Amino acid sequence: MKPLVYILEDDVDISNVVQRTLKAEGFLVEVFQRKGSFLNQFKRKAPDLCLVDLTLPDGDGLSVITENLHKSGVPAIVVTGKSAVTDRIIGLEVGADDYITKPFEPRELVARVRAVLRRIRLSGDQAAAGPQRVAQFDDWTADLQSCTLIHASGAAVDLGAAETRLLEVLLKSAGRVLSRGQLMDHIHSSDEEPLDRSVDARISRLRKRLGDDPKDPRLVRTVYGAGYVFSAKVEWV
């Protein structure tokens, strides 16, 4: 079945090029210029992936990711004209799976779309094949199948797909230092310079989810010059 991609982009010229390119590669595509029309269709039918511009005439793309895509588990690629590293990092922090900066080569965008969908599919295959999808550590239970963290108090925290992949690799490698490169292999598809910082941004967001003090983290510790290590004892159930 052909993957369905939604494009939320107010630049008609760009959206037309992207739409033609993706259709030529076998994707089903729907294009939206405004946040409102996008959300109305999204409520009726969720796509396999969304391409989201950060700047829209009736809102911003970040809120679309945080309030809708992140909660529903639909992966998102930020398409932005903002070239500052900070803007791209913010997009990743709020739950986007990848980003691409305008102007871009359509073929590069197709490659990124395929890479994100491939990671999502592999995560699903692993979930179907492997029984160890629930882990307990500290005061938390992580249900990787449902992308949910459950605290001992009963509070539940929803995770995005990229956050879940990051947490999974940390949990399965508990006690072992993982380099940024190793973590990037699981959560990202680009090899541009800012990606080291994108891993740091995702670690920072995950720490917040876990209530881990960023100045003195107990669960996800920084090993300076080497990477990160998950230091709590993990039990799989």
Biotite code that builds the C-alpha atoms (Angstrom):
import biotite.structure as struc

atoms = struc.array([
    struc.Atom([0.000, 0.000, 0.000], chain_id="A", res_id=1, res_name="MET", atom_name="CA", element="C"),
    struc.Atom([1.325, 3.439, -0.923], chain_id="A", res_id=2, res_name="LYS", atom_name="CA", element="C"),
    struc.Atom([2.384, 5.618, 2.024], chain_id="A", res_id=3, res_name="PRO", atom_name="CA", element="C"),
    struc.Atom([0.251, 8.723, 2.555], chain_id="A", res_id=4, res_name="LEU", atom_name="CA", element="C"),
    struc.Atom([2.136, 11.980, 3.111], chain_id="A", res_id=5, res_name="VAL", atom_name="CA", element="C"),
    struc.Atom([0.588, 15.291, 4.161], chain_id="A", res_id=6, res_name="TYR", atom_name="CA", element="C"),
    struc.Atom([2.411, 18.491, 3.206], chain_id="A", res_id=7, res_name="ILE", atom_name="CA", element="C"),
    struc.Atom([1.693, 21.551, 5.350], chain_id="A", res_id=8, res_name="LEU", atom_name="CA", element="C"),
    struc.Atom([3.413, 24.335, 3.415], chain_id="A", res_id=9, res_name="GLU", atom_name="CA", element="C"),
    struc.Atom([2.153, 27.811, 2.502], chain_id="A", res_id=10, res_name="ASP", atom_name="CA", element="C"),
    struc.Atom([4.636, 28.296, -0.345], chain_id="A", res_id=11, res_name="ASP", atom_name="CA", element="C"),
    struc.Atom([2.697, 26.986, -3.350], chain_id="A", res_id=12, res_name="VAL", atom_name="CA", element="C"),
    struc.Atom([5.765, 26.664, -5.575], chain_id="A", res_id=13, res_name="ASP", atom_name="CA", element="C"),
    struc.Atom([7.601, 24.517, -3.032], chain_id="A", res_id=14, res_name="ILE", atom_name="CA", element="C"),
    struc.Atom([4.576, 22.363, -2.188], chain_id="A", res_id=15, res_name="SER", atom_name="CA", element="C"),
    struc.Atom([3.915, 21.734, -5.900], chain_id="A", res_id=16, res_name="ASN", atom_name="CA", element="C"),
    struc.Atom([7.497, 20.574, -6.484], chain_id="A", res_id=17, res_name="VAL", atom_name="CA", element="C"),
    struc.Atom([7.453, 18.336, -3.412], chain_id="A", res_id=18, res_name="VAL", atom_name="CA", element="C"),
    struc.Atom([4.060, 16.919, -4.333], chain_id="A", res_id=19, res_name="GLN", atom_name="CA", element="C"),
    struc.Atom([5.142, 16.050, -7.884], chain_id="A", res_id=20, res_name="ARG", atom_name="CA", element="C"),
    struc.Atom([8.394, 14.514, -6.670], chain_id="A", res_id=21, res_name="THR", atom_name="CA", element="C"),
    struc.Atom([6.752, 12.340, -4.028], chain_id="A", res_id=22, res_name="LEU", atom_name="CA", element="C"),
    struc.Atom([3.981, 11.202, -6.372], chain_id="A", res_id=23, res_name="LYS", atom_name="CA", element="C"),
    struc.Atom([6.582, 10.228, -8.954], chain_id="A", res_id=24, res_name="ALA", atom_name="CA", element="C"),
    struc.Atom([8.221, 8.084, -6.261], chain_id="A", res_id=25, res_name="GLU", atom_name="CA", element="C"),
    struc.Atom([4.990, 6.235, -5.496], chain_id="A", res_id=26, res_name="GLY", atom_name="CA", element="C"),
    struc.Atom([3.615, 8.208, -2.552], chain_id="A", res_id=27, res_name="PHE", atom_name="CA", element="C"),
    struc.Atom([0.063, 9.409, -2.023], chain_id="A", res_id=28, res_name="LEU", atom_name="CA", element="C"),
    struc.Atom([0.172, 13.134, -1.268], chain_id="A", res_id=29, res_name="VAL", atom_name="CA", element="C"),
    struc.Atom([-2.217, 15.767, 0.069], chain_id="A", res_id=30, res_name="GLU", atom_name="CA", element="C"),
    struc.Atom([-1.200, 19.424, 0.298], chain_id="A", res_id=31, res_name="VAL", atom_name="CA", element="C"),
    struc.Atom([-2.402, 22.072, 2.765], chain_id="A", res_id=32, res_name="PHE", atom_name="CA", element="C"),
    struc.Atom([-1.499, 25.761, 2.858], chain_id="A", res_id=33, res_name="GLN", atom_name="CA", element="C"),
    struc.Atom([-3.140, 26.507, 6.199], chain_id="A", res_id=34, res_name="ARG", atom_name="CA", element="C"),
    struc.Atom([-3.006, 24.912, 9.634], chain_id="A", res_id=35, res_name="LYS", atom_name="CA", element="C"),
    struc.Atom([-6.803, 24.860, 9.979], chain_id="A", res_id=36, res_name="GLY", atom_name="CA", element="C"),
    struc.Atom([-7.509, 22.829, 6.844], chain_id="A", res_id=37, res_name="SER", atom_name="CA", element="C"),
    struc.Atom([-4.632, 20.479, 7.700], chain_id="A", res_id=38, res_name="PHE", atom_name="CA", element="C"),
    struc.Atom([-6.028, 19.762, 11.169], chain_id="A", res_id=39, res_name="LEU", atom_name="CA", element="C"),
    struc.Atom([-9.549, 19.186, 9.856], chain_id="A", res_id=40, res_name="ASN", atom_name="CA", element="C"),
    struc.Atom([-8.288, 16.510, 7.444], chain_id="A", res_id=41, res_name="GLN", atom_name="CA", element="C"),
    struc.Atom([-5.894, 15.073, 10.022], chain_id="A", res_id=42, res_name="PHE", atom_name="CA", element="C"),
    struc.Atom([-8.793, 14.416, 12.378], chain_id="A", res_id=43, res_name="LYS", atom_name="CA", element="C"),
    struc.Atom([-10.586, 12.499, 9.621], chain_id="A", res_id=44, res_name="ARG", atom_name="CA", element="C"),
    struc.Atom([-7.597, 10.489, 8.430], chain_id="A", res_id=45, res_name="LYS", atom_name="CA", element="C"),
    struc.Atom([-4.063, 10.340, 9.799], chain_id="A", res_id=46, res_name="ALA", atom_name="CA", element="C"),
    struc.Atom([-1.229, 10.032, 7.256], chain_id="A", res_id=47, res_name="PRO", atom_name="CA", element="C"),
    struc.Atom([1.899, 7.911, 7.457], chain_id="A", res_id=48, res_name="ASP", atom_name="CA", element="C"),
    struc.Atom([4.110, 11.008, 7.644], chain_id="A", res_id=49, res_name="LEU", atom_name="CA", element="C"),
    struc.Atom([3.820, 14.795, 7.623], chain_id="A", res_id=50, res_name="CYS", atom_name="CA", element="C"),
    struc.Atom([6.069, 17.476, 6.152], chain_id="A", res_id=51, res_name="LEU", atom_name="CA", element="C"),
    struc.Atom([5.530, 20.600, 8.242], chain_id="A", res_id=52, res_name="VAL", atom_name="CA", element="C"),
    struc.Atom([6.653, 24.159, 7.554], chain_id="A", res_id=53, res_name="ASP", atom_name="CA", element="C"),
    struc.Atom([7.435, 26.110, 10.726], chain_id="A", res_id=54, res_name="LEU", atom_name="CA", element="C"),
    struc.Atom([5.946, 29.403, 9.497], chain_id="A", res_id=55, res_name="THR", atom_name="CA", element="C"),
    struc.Atom([2.274, 29.357, 8.488], chain_id="A", res_id=56, res_name="LEU", atom_name="CA", element="C"),
    struc.Atom([-0.273, 32.120, 7.788], chain_id="A", res_id=57, res_name="PRO", atom_name="CA", element="C"),
    struc.Atom([-2.636, 30.951, 10.541], chain_id="A", res_id=58, res_name="ASP", atom_name="CA", element="C"),
    struc.Atom([-0.258, 29.529, 13.138], chain_id="A", res_id=59, res_name="GLY", atom_name="CA", element="C"),
    struc.Atom([3.076, 27.826, 13.520], chain_id="A", res_id=60, res_name="ASP", atom_name="CA", element="C"),
    struc.Atom([4.252, 24.381, 12.602], chain_id="A", res_id=61, res_name="GLY", atom_name="CA", element="C"),
    struc.Atom([5.731, 23.663, 16.024], chain_id="A", res_id=62, res_name="LEU", atom_name="CA", element="C"),
    struc.Atom([2.282, 23.658, 17.622], chain_id="A", res_id=63, res_name="SER", atom_name="CA", element="C"),
    struc.Atom([1.065, 21.207, 14.967], chain_id="A", res_id=64, res_name="VAL", atom_name="CA", element="C"),
    struc.Atom([3.853, 18.831, 15.943], chain_id="A", res_id=65, res_name="ILE", atom_name="CA", element="C"),
    struc.Atom([3.471, 19.174, 19.718], chain_id="A", res_id=66, res_name="THR", atom_name="CA", element="C"),
    struc.Atom([-0.328, 19.217, 19.888], chain_id="A", res_id=67, res_name="GLU", atom_name="CA", element="C"),
    struc.Atom([-1.211, 16.720, 17.176], chain_id="A", res_id=68, res_name="ASN", atom_name="CA", element="C"),
    struc.Atom([1.503, 14.684, 15.465], chain_id="A", res_id=69, res_name="LEU", atom_name="CA", element="C"),
    struc.Atom([3.522, 13.989, 18.600], chain_id="A", res_id=70, res_name="HIS", atom_name="CA", element="C"),
    struc.Atom([0.475, 12.765, 20.525], chain_id="A", res_id=71, res_name="LYS", atom_name="CA", element="C"),
    struc.Atom([-0.793, 10.601, 17.671], chain_id="A", res_id=72, res_name="SER", atom_name="CA", element="C"),
    struc.Atom([2.588, 9.046, 16.904], chain_id="A", res_id=73, res_name="GLY", atom_name="CA", element="C"),
    struc.Atom([2.635, 10.270, 13.291], chain_id="A", res_id=74, res_name="VAL", atom_name="CA", element="C"),
    struc.Atom([6.235, 11.065, 12.285], chain_id="A", res_id=75, res_name="PRO", atom_name="CA", element="C"),
    struc.Atom([7.076, 14.571, 11.101], chain_id="A", res_id=76, res_name="ALA", atom_name="CA", element="C"),
    struc.Atom([9.820, 16.183, 9.077], chain_id="A", res_id=77, res_name="ILE", atom_name="CA", element="C"),
    struc.Atom([10.252, 19.914, 9.614], chain_id="A", res_id=78, res_name="VAL", atom_name="CA", element="C"),
    struc.Atom([10.627, 21.850, 6.364], chain_id="A", res_id=79, res_name="VAL", atom_name="CA", element="C"),
    struc.Atom([11.927, 25.297, 7.240], chain_id="A", res_id=80, res_name="THR", atom_name="CA", element="C"),
    struc.Atom([13.474, 28.378, 5.723], chain_id="A", res_id=81, res_name="GLY", atom_name="CA", element="C"),
    struc.Atom([15.069, 29.161, 9.068], chain_id="A", res_id=82, res_name="LYS", atom_name="CA", element="C"),
    struc.Atom([18.711, 28.212, 8.785], chain_id="A", res_id=83, res_name="SER", atom_name="CA", element="C"),
    struc.Atom([19.736, 28.893, 12.398], chain_id="A", res_id=84, res_name="ALA", atom_name="CA", element="C"),
    struc.Atom([20.798, 25.748, 14.234], chain_id="A", res_id=85, res_name="VAL", atom_name="CA", element="C"),
    struc.Atom([18.648, 26.815, 17.202], chain_id="A", res_id=86, res_name="THR", atom_name="CA", element="C"),
    struc.Atom([15.459, 26.722, 15.110], chain_id="A", res_id=87, res_name="ASP", atom_name="CA", element="C"),
    struc.Atom([16.242, 23.250, 13.836], chain_id="A", res_id=88, res_name="ARG", atom_name="CA", element="C"),
    struc.Atom([17.103, 21.996, 17.312], chain_id="A", res_id=89, res_name="ILE", atom_name="CA", element="C"),
    struc.Atom([13.794, 23.330, 18.643], chain_id="A", res_id=90, res_name="ILE", atom_name="CA", element="C"),
    struc.Atom([11.968, 21.394, 15.953], chain_id="A", res_id=91, res_name="GLY", atom_name="CA", element="C"),
    struc.Atom([13.690, 18.183, 17.020], chain_id="A", res_id=92, res_name="LEU", atom_name="CA", element="C"),
    struc.Atom([13.109, 18.937, 20.699], chain_id="A", res_id=93, res_name="GLU", atom_name="CA", element="C"),
    struc.Atom([9.347, 19.185, 20.251], chain_id="A", res_id=94, res_name="VAL", atom_name="CA", element="C"),
    struc.Atom([9.215, 15.775, 18.609], chain_id="A", res_id=95, res_name="GLY", atom_name="CA", element="C"),
    struc.Atom([10.036, 16.087, 14.903], chain_id="A", res_id=96, res_name="ALA", atom_name="CA", element="C"),
    struc.Atom([11.818, 13.075, 13.442], chain_id="A", res_id=97, res_name="ASP", atom_name="CA", element="C"),
    struc.Atom([13.993, 15.016, 11.006], chain_id="A", res_id=98, res_name="ASP", atom_name="CA", element="C"),
    struc.Atom([14.365, 18.418, 9.379], chain_id="A", res_id=99, res_name="TYR", atom_name="CA", element="C"),
    struc.Atom([15.385, 19.874, 6.061], chain_id="A", res_id=100, res_name="ILE", atom_name="CA", element="C"),
    struc.Atom([16.235, 23.491, 5.303], chain_id="A", res_id=101, res_name="THR", atom_name="CA", element="C"),
    struc.Atom([15.018, 25.443, 2.269], chain_id="A", res_id=102, res_name="LYS", atom_name="CA", element="C"),
    struc.Atom([16.193, 25.527, -0.438], chain_id="A", res_id=103, res_name="PRO", atom_name="CA", element="C"),
    struc.Atom([16.651, 21.786, -0.781], chain_id="A", res_id=104, res_name="PHE", atom_name="CA", element="C"),
    struc.Atom([16.980, 19.193, -3.487], chain_id="A", res_id=105, res_name="GLU", atom_name="CA", element="C"),
    struc.Atom([13.686, 17.283, -3.917], chain_id="A", res_id=106, res_name="PRO", atom_name="CA", element="C"),
    struc.Atom([15.610, 14.003, -4.086], chain_id="A", res_id=107, res_name="ARG", atom_name="CA", element="C"),
    struc.Atom([17.154, 14.704, -0.694], chain_id="A", res_id=108, res_name="GLU", atom_name="CA", element="C"),
    struc.Atom([13.703, 15.222, 0.770], chain_id="A", res_id=109, res_name="LEU", atom_name="CA", element="C"),
    struc.Atom([12.526, 11.913, -0.726], chain_id="A", res_id=110, res_name="VAL", atom_name="CA", element="C"),
    struc.Atom([15.524, 10.165, 0.841], chain_id="A", res_id=111, res_name="ALA", atom_name="CA", element="C"),
    struc.Atom([14.701, 11.639, 4.244], chain_id="A", res_id=112, res_name="ARG", atom_name="CA", element="C"),
    struc.Atom([11.038, 10.651, 3.943], chain_id="A", res_id=113, res_name="VAL", atom_name="CA", element="C"),
    struc.Atom([12.011, 7.084, 3.096], chain_id="A", res_id=114, res_name="ARG", atom_name="CA", element="C"),
    struc.Atom([14.541, 6.973, 5.948], chain_id="A", res_id=115, res_name="ALA", atom_name="CA", element="C"),
    struc.Atom([12.000, 8.103, 8.560], chain_id="A", res_id=116, res_name="VAL", atom_name="CA", element="C"),
    struc.Atom([9.348, 5.682, 7.314], chain_id="A", res_id=117, res_name="LEU", atom_name="CA", element="C"),
    struc.Atom([11.921, 2.881, 7.285], chain_id="A", res_id=118, res_name="ARG", atom_name="CA", element="C"),
    struc.Atom([12.856, 3.537, 10.915], chain_id="A", res_id=119, res_name="ARG", atom_name="CA", element="C"),
    struc.Atom([9.210, 3.590, 11.927], chain_id="A", res_id=120, res_name="ILE", atom_name="CA", element="C"),
    struc.Atom([8.586, 0.326, 10.081], chain_id="A", res_id=121, res_name="ARG", atom_name="CA", element="C"),
    struc.Atom([11.620, -1.351, 11.645], chain_id="A", res_id=122, res_name="LEU", atom_name="CA", element="C"),
    struc.Atom([10.472, -0.236, 15.092], chain_id="A", res_id=123, res_name="SER", atom_name="CA", element="C"),
    struc.Atom([7.079, -1.773, 14.389], chain_id="A", res_id=124, res_name="GLY", atom_name="CA", element="C"),
    struc.Atom([8.622, -5.007, 13.145], chain_id="A", res_id=125, res_name="ASP", atom_name="CA", element="C"),
    struc.Atom([10.758, -5.235, 16.277], chain_id="A", res_id=126, res_name="GLN", atom_name="CA", element="C"),
    struc.Atom([7.708, -4.593, 18.407], chain_id="A", res_id=127, res_name="ALA", atom_name="CA", element="C"),
    struc.Atom([5.819, -7.407, 16.697], chain_id="A", res_id=128, res_name="ALA", atom_name="CA", element="C"),
    struc.Atom([8.724, -9.838, 16.876], chain_id="A", res_id=129, res_name="ALA", atom_name="CA", element="C"),
    struc.Atom([10.175, -9.170, 20.301], chain_id="A", res_id=130, res_name="GLY", atom_name="CA", element="C"),
    struc.Atom([8.489, -9.824, 23.657], chain_id="A", res_id=131, res_name="PRO", atom_name="CA", element="C"),
    struc.Atom([10.667, -7.394, 25.623], chain_id="A", res_id=132, res_name="GLN", atom_name="CA", element="C"),
    struc.Atom([8.778, -4.167, 25.102], chain_id="A", res_id=133, res_name="ARG", atom_name="CA", element="C"),
    struc.Atom([8.111, -3.180, 28.726], chain_id="A", res_id=134, res_name="VAL", atom_name="CA", element="C"),
    struc.Atom([10.963, -2.081, 30.968], chain_id="A", res_id=135, res_name="ALA", atom_name="CA", element="C"),
    struc.Atom([10.994, -1.075, 34.632], chain_id="A", res_id=136, res_name="GLN", atom_name="CA", element="C"),
    struc.Atom([13.600, 1.238, 36.131], chain_id="A", res_id=137, res_name="PHE", atom_name="CA", element="C"),
    struc.Atom([13.751, 3.640, 39.042], chain_id="A", res_id=138, res_name="ASP", atom_name="CA", element="C"),
    struc.Atom([10.132, 4.811, 39.564], chain_id="A", res_id=139, res_name="ASP", atom_name="CA", element="C"),
    struc.Atom([9.179, 4.289, 35.942], chain_id="A", res_id=140, res_name="TRP", atom_name="CA", element="C"),
    struc.Atom([7.655, 1.683, 33.651], chain_id="A", res_id=141, res_name="THR", atom_name="CA", element="C"),
    struc.Atom([8.354, 2.201, 29.953], chain_id="A", res_id=142, res_name="ALA", atom_name="CA", element="C"),
    struc.Atom([5.886, 0.616, 27.539], chain_id="A", res_id=143, res_name="ASP", atom_name="CA", element="C"),
    struc.Atom([7.750, 0.885, 24.244], chain_id="A", res_id=144, res_name="LEU", atom_name="CA", element="C"),
    struc.Atom([4.884, -0.648, 22.307], chain_id="A", res_id=145, res_name="GLN", atom_name="CA", element="C"),
    struc.Atom([2.467, 2.137, 23.242], chain_id="A", res_id=146, res_name="SER", atom_name="CA", element="C"),
    struc.Atom([5.203, 4.818, 23.506], chain_id="A", res_id=147, res_name="CYS", atom_name="CA", element="C"),
    struc.Atom([4.257, 5.548, 27.094], chain_id="A", res_id=148, res_name="THR", atom_name="CA", element="C"),
    struc.Atom([6.087, 6.174, 30.358], chain_id="A", res_id=149, res_name="LEU", atom_name="CA", element="C"),
    struc.Atom([4.158, 5.378, 33.528], chain_id="A", res_id=150, res_name="ILE", atom_name="CA", element="C"),
    struc.Atom([5.365, 6.743, 36.855], chain_id="A", res_id=151, res_name="HIS", atom_name="CA", element="C"),
    struc.Atom([4.898, 4.912, 40.150], chain_id="A", res_id=152, res_name="ALA", atom_name="CA", element="C"),
    struc.Atom([2.443, 7.673, 41.105], chain_id="A", res_id=153, res_name="SER", atom_name="CA", element="C"),
    struc.Atom([0.233, 6.633, 38.195], chain_id="A", res_id=154, res_name="GLY", atom_name="CA", element="C"),
    struc.Atom([1.056, 9.615, 35.997], chain_id="A", res_id=155, res_name="ALA", atom_name="CA", element="C"),
    struc.Atom([1.494, 8.753, 32.325], chain_id="A", res_id=156, res_name="ALA", atom_name="CA", element="C"),
    struc.Atom([3.767, 10.504, 29.840], chain_id="A", res_id=157, res_name="VAL", atom_name="CA", element="C"),
    struc.Atom([3.311, 10.054, 26.083], chain_id="A", res_id=158, res_name="ASP", atom_name="CA", element="C"),
    struc.Atom([6.487, 9.746, 24.011], chain_id="A", res_id=159, res_name="LEU", atom_name="CA", element="C"),
    struc.Atom([7.043, 10.476, 20.355], chain_id="A", res_id=160, res_name="GLY", atom_name="CA", element="C"),
    struc.Atom([8.405, 7.841, 17.999], chain_id="A", res_id=161, res_name="ALA", atom_name="CA", element="C"),
    struc.Atom([11.940, 9.273, 18.032], chain_id="A", res_id=162, res_name="ALA", atom_name="CA", element="C"),
    struc.Atom([11.906, 9.613, 21.831], chain_id="A", res_id=163, res_name="GLU", atom_name="CA", element="C"),
    struc.Atom([10.797, 6.014, 22.144], chain_id="A", res_id=164, res_name="THR", atom_name="CA", element="C"),
    struc.Atom([13.613, 4.808, 19.895], chain_id="A", res_id=165, res_name="ARG", atom_name="CA", element="C"),
    struc.Atom([16.131, 6.832, 21.889], chain_id="A", res_id=166, res_name="LEU", atom_name="CA", element="C"),
    struc.Atom([14.855, 5.504, 25.203], chain_id="A", res_id=167, res_name="LEU", atom_name="CA", element="C"),
    struc.Atom([14.817, 1.941, 23.894], chain_id="A", res_id=168, res_name="GLU", atom_name="CA", element="C"),
    struc.Atom([18.457, 1.964, 22.807], chain_id="A", res_id=169, res_name="VAL", atom_name="CA", element="C"),
    struc.Atom([19.465, 3.509, 26.144], chain_id="A", res_id=170, res_name="LEU", atom_name="CA", element="C"),
    struc.Atom([17.506, 0.930, 28.123], chain_id="A", res_id=171, res_name="LEU", atom_name="CA", element="C"),
    struc.Atom([18.851, -2.005, 26.118], chain_id="A", res_id=172, res_name="LYS", atom_name="CA", element="C"),
    struc.Atom([22.386, -0.699, 26.571], chain_id="A", res_id=173, res_name="SER", atom_name="CA", element="C"),
    struc.Atom([22.030, 0.244, 30.256], chain_id="A", res_id=174, res_name="ALA", atom_name="CA", element="C"),
    struc.Atom([25.403, 0.631, 31.929], chain_id="A", res_id=175, res_name="GLY", atom_name="CA", element="C"),
    struc.Atom([27.227, 0.956, 28.599], chain_id="A", res_id=176, res_name="ARG", atom_name="CA", element="C"),
    struc.Atom([28.419, 4.271, 27.196], chain_id="A", res_id=177, res_name="VAL", atom_name="CA", element="C"),
    struc.Atom([26.877, 5.091, 23.807], chain_id="A", res_id=178, res_name="LEU", atom_name="CA", element="C"),
    struc.Atom([28.450, 7.687, 21.553], chain_id="A", res_id=179, res_name="SER", atom_name="CA", element="C"),
    struc.Atom([26.395, 10.378, 19.859], chain_id="A", res_id=180, res_name="ARG", atom_name="CA", element="C"),
    struc.Atom([27.047, 8.625, 16.571], chain_id="A", res_id=181, res_name="GLY", atom_name="CA", element="C"),
    struc.Atom([25.560, 5.386, 17.866], chain_id="A", res_id=182, res_name="GLN", atom_name="CA", element="C"),
    struc.Atom([22.496, 7.229, 19.126], chain_id="A", res_id=183, res_name="LEU", atom_name="CA", element="C"),
    struc.Atom([22.128, 9.133, 15.843], chain_id="A", res_id=184, res_name="MET", atom_name="CA", element="C"),
    struc.Atom([21.987, 5.833, 13.973], chain_id="A", res_id=185, res_name="ASP", atom_name="CA", element="C"),
    struc.Atom([18.761, 5.055, 15.851], chain_id="A", res_id=186, res_name="HIS", atom_name="CA", element="C"),
    struc.Atom([17.022, 8.429, 15.828], chain_id="A", res_id=187, res_name="ILE", atom_name="CA", element="C"),
    struc.Atom([18.186, 10.417, 12.836], chain_id="A", res_id=188, res_name="HIS", atom_name="CA", element="C"),
    struc.Atom([18.981, 10.118, 9.167], chain_id="A", res_id=189, res_name="SER", atom_name="CA", element="C"),
    struc.Atom([21.138, 13.162, 8.423], chain_id="A", res_id=190, res_name="SER", atom_name="CA", element="C"),
    struc.Atom([24.888, 13.474, 8.781], chain_id="A", res_id=191, res_name="ASP", atom_name="CA", element="C"),
    struc.Atom([25.129, 17.260, 8.909], chain_id="A", res_id=192, res_name="GLU", atom_name="CA", element="C"),
    struc.Atom([27.199, 18.992, 11.573], chain_id="A", res_id=193, res_name="GLU", atom_name="CA", element="C"),
    struc.Atom([24.294, 20.082, 13.824], chain_id="A", res_id=194, res_name="PRO", atom_name="CA", element="C"),
    struc.Atom([23.258, 16.498, 14.493], chain_id="A", res_id=195, res_name="LEU", atom_name="CA", element="C"),
    struc.Atom([25.536, 16.083, 17.502], chain_id="A", res_id=196, res_name="ASP", atom_name="CA", element="C"),
    struc.Atom([23.526, 18.874, 19.058], chain_id="A", res_id=197, res_name="ARG", atom_name="CA", element="C"),
    struc.Atom([20.259, 17.302, 17.958], chain_id="A", res_id=198, res_name="SER", atom_name="CA", element="C"),
    struc.Atom([21.144, 14.232, 20.027], chain_id="A", res_id=199, res_name="VAL", atom_name="CA", element="C"),
    struc.Atom([21.875, 16.520, 22.980], chain_id="A", res_id=200, res_name="ASP", atom_name="CA", element="C"),
    struc.Atom([18.505, 18.188, 22.458], chain_id="A", res_id=201, res_name="ALA", atom_name="CA", element="C"),
    struc.Atom([16.661, 14.874, 22.459], chain_id="A", res_id=202, res_name="ARG", atom_name="CA", element="C"),
    struc.Atom([18.535, 13.709, 25.563], chain_id="A", res_id=203, res_name="ILE", atom_name="CA", element="C"),
    struc.Atom([17.585, 16.970, 27.267], chain_id="A", res_id=204, res_name="SER", atom_name="CA", element="C"),
    struc.Atom([13.931, 16.451, 26.360], chain_id="A", res_id=205, res_name="ARG", atom_name="CA", element="C"),
    struc.Atom([13.999, 12.829, 27.549], chain_id="A", res_id=206, res_name="LEU", atom_name="CA", element="C"),
    struc.Atom([15.514, 13.905, 30.867], chain_id="A", res_id=207, res_name="ARG", atom_name="CA", element="C"),
    struc.Atom([12.651, 16.348, 31.333], chain_id="A", res_id=208, res_name="LYS", atom_name="CA", element="C"),
    struc.Atom([10.178, 13.552, 30.671], chain_id="A", res_id=209, res_name="ARG", atom_name="CA", element="C"),
    struc.Atom([11.871, 11.439, 33.313], chain_id="A", res_id=210, res_name="LEU", atom_name="CA", element="C"),
    struc.Atom([12.205, 14.278, 35.818], chain_id="A", res_id=211, res_name="GLY", atom_name="CA", element="C"),
    struc.Atom([15.972, 13.867, 35.644], chain_id="A", res_id=212, res_name="ASP", atom_name="CA", element="C"),
    struc.Atom([17.844, 16.910, 36.972], chain_id="A", res_id=213, res_name="ASP", atom_name="CA", element="C"),
    struc.Atom([19.800, 18.283, 33.959], chain_id="A", res_id=214, res_name="PRO", atom_name="CA", element="C"),
    struc.Atom([22.513, 19.642, 36.267], chain_id="A", res_id=215, res_name="LYS", atom_name="CA", element="C"),
    struc.Atom([22.956, 16.334, 38.091], chain_id="A", res_id=216, res_name="ASP", atom_name="CA", element="C"),
    struc.Atom([21.111, 13.588, 36.151], chain_id="A", res_id=217, res_name="PRO", atom_name="CA", element="C"),
    struc.Atom([20.696, 10.208, 37.835], chain_id="A", res_id=218, res_name="ARG", atom_name="CA", element="C"),
    struc.Atom([19.251, 8.212, 34.935], chain_id="A", res_id=219, res_name="LEU", atom_name="CA", element="C"),
    struc.Atom([20.789, 9.475, 31.705], chain_id="A", res_id=220, res_name="VAL", atom_name="CA", element="C"),
    struc.Atom([24.309, 10.604, 32.544], chain_id="A", res_id=221, res_name="ARG", atom_name="CA", element="C"),
    struc.Atom([26.703, 12.482, 30.298], chain_id="A", res_id=222, res_name="THR", atom_name="CA", element="C"),
    struc.Atom([30.130, 10.924, 29.867], chain_id="A", res_id=223, res_name="VAL", atom_name="CA", element="C"),
    struc.Atom([32.139, 13.909, 28.662], chain_id="A", res_id=224, res_name="TYR", atom_name="CA", element="C"),
    struc.Atom([34.048, 13.271, 25.485], chain_id="A", res_id=225, res_name="GLY", atom_name="CA", element="C"),
    struc.Atom([32.354, 9.894, 25.025], chain_id="A", res_id=226, res_name="ALA", atom_name="CA", element="C"),
    struc.Atom([28.555, 10.150, 24.957], chain_id="A", res_id=227, res_name="GLY", atom_name="CA", element="C"),
    struc.Atom([25.764, 9.061, 27.287], chain_id="A", res_id=228, res_name="TYR", atom_name="CA", element="C"),
    struc.Atom([25.012, 6.160, 29.599], chain_id="A", res_id=229, res_name="VAL", atom_name="CA", element="C"),
    struc.Atom([21.757, 4.972, 31.150], chain_id="A", res_id=230, res_name="PHE", atom_name="CA", element="C"),
    struc.Atom([22.795, 4.327, 34.737], chain_id="A", res_id=231, res_name="SER", atom_name="CA", element="C"),
    struc.Atom([19.674, 2.867, 36.369], chain_id="A", res_id=232, res_name="ALA", atom_name="CA", element="C"),
    struc.Atom([19.030, -0.843, 36.747], chain_id="A", res_id=233, res_name="LYS", atom_name="CA", element="C"),
    struc.Atom([16.603, -2.041, 34.070], chain_id="A", res_id=234, res_name="VAL", atom_name="CA", element="C"),
    struc.Atom([14.267, -5.029, 34.333], chain_id="A", res_id=235, res_name="GLU", atom_name="CA", element="C"),
    struc.Atom([12.348, -6.276, 31.302], chain_id="A", res_id=236, res_name="TRP", atom_name="CA", element="C"),
    struc.Atom([8.911, -7.727, 31.928], chain_id="A", res_id=237, res_name="VAL", atom_name="CA", element="C"),
])
